[in-house]
Amino acid sequence: MVTRLDRAMRGKDGAGSRRFGWLLLIAGAVALLVQPGSPIQAQASGARYEGVATCAGSTCHGRAEGNGEVVRQDEIATWQEPSSAAGAHSRAFAVLASPRGKQIAASLGLGAATSAPACLGCHATYEPGSPKGERFQMSDGVGCESCHGPSSTWLASHYAKPATHASNVANGLIPLDRPQTRAKVCLDCHFGGTGPGQFVTHSMMAAGHPRVSFELDLFSALQQHHDEDGDYAARKGKTDNVRLWAVGQAEAVVRSTDLFARPGFGTEGVFPQYYFYDCHSCHRSINDGPQRKLTFETNPGRPIPFGNAPYNDENIIMLSAIAKAFVPGRAAQFEAASKDFHRAMGVGRGEASAAAQRLRGEAAALSDALAGRSFGSGDAFAAVQAIADRTLTARFTDYSGSAQAVMAVDTLLNAMVRDGRITTGAATGIRASINRAYGAVRSPESYNPAQFRAALGQATSAIGALR
């Protein structure tokens, strides 16, 4: 049986498999999950979390078949998919009781992971300060209200005849159709947030927690429980995948630099919080032989002293390409702020924090510009061209940034098919080139910068030839 997840993994229009969800991100998709964007507002309004069971009736979202007139009405079945990324949110709580979850909790001295706030913040709908309905269960994992918000204020009215998307939002439904809002909600757990239990520390990763990575359009495809038909477009507008990807990258930089600039997140004792740094720049094989063998390349985007651990700039690199392609008037300021930020790492914590705040401001300005920009049919090609530019590809020296780049190229290829810029057959014809680029980042242990750049170059050239 072909599920909607299968279609999402191929690209919604058959543009080829988004295999990276399996190759790189599946561990993060299962373990690092979504939390509401504004729990403080929910507490202040007295909104109540009613639980997944309140959405699961056969006349609501609990049908066995997706044959509803307005929405599919089988969304719960997709959310509960037992063996695919589409069901990762429903499995989030159970992950805590797995051998890996128990091992991580034991190493950190957290007690049972299933009751540890540090884990529940992202593995369940965890809102300790908000009221709960009789049908709410923490063991449901990351439920409907984790993304859509506490439902007591909109549950009874959102399906009534006079209801509109605007009225539902006015009653408290989180407007996930807005790219900036969706990104902020997802980032709370897929990168980190200030809410309880929403920040993955280096200690957690040392104990066995998966590395965190984020790409909004890909994650949205993996978790999409609805069809974007004419009715959806009439209510919420058609999703622009290029905008979704671009805004997601900008908001990831905003979130990263915002958290880093906060002393409670950016430092850990006398050390910086290594979560923010590029894991694989330090976690390489060490050899005490008489002749050194360099395991890194100088990165022109990181003017840092030799031997310093580099900041994980995977989203910064992508946002540089996005600014050049879509907001050229701000590209130079962002690039300068990025280099100043890296440079400040070699000066001191105060200087780095101030530079992070400046970079955050530039990224936020780009996010606003991208969210308000009209995207045309040729924009996906422009983005691929910017990623393929030599000044940018020279910055693909590390695994994380390279992995982000191949996800972007695949996202943009799917957008081209969806917008009718290229045919499904043409996209299928260059799938081998995309897969070679995926293969080059299949594993950090086998990653080779030169081989990756060559594979990415083949893929972007193949796409460019179709323009």
Secondary structure, DSSP 8 states (H G I E B T S, - for coil): ---HHHHHHH-TTS----THHHHTSHHHHHHS----S-HHHHHHHT--B--GGGG-STTTT--SS---SSS-S-HHHHHT-SSSGGGTTTTHHHHHTSHHHHHHHHHHT-S-GGG-HHHHHHHS---TTS-B-TT--GGG-S-HHHHH---TTTTTTTTSTT--HHHHHHTT---TTSHHHHHHHHHHHHT--SSTT----HHHHHTT-------HHHHHHHH--S---HHHHHHH----HHHHHHHHHHHHHHHHHHHHHSHHHHEETTEE-GGGB-HHHHSS----SSS--------TT----TT---B--HHHHHHHHHHHHH-HHHHHHHHHHHHHHHHHTTT-HHHHHHHHHHHHHHHHHHHHHHHHS---TTHHHHHHHHHHSHHHHTT--SHHHHHHHHHHHHHHHHHHHHTTSS-HHHHHHTHHHHHHHHHHTS-GGG--HHHHHHHHHHHHHHHHTT-
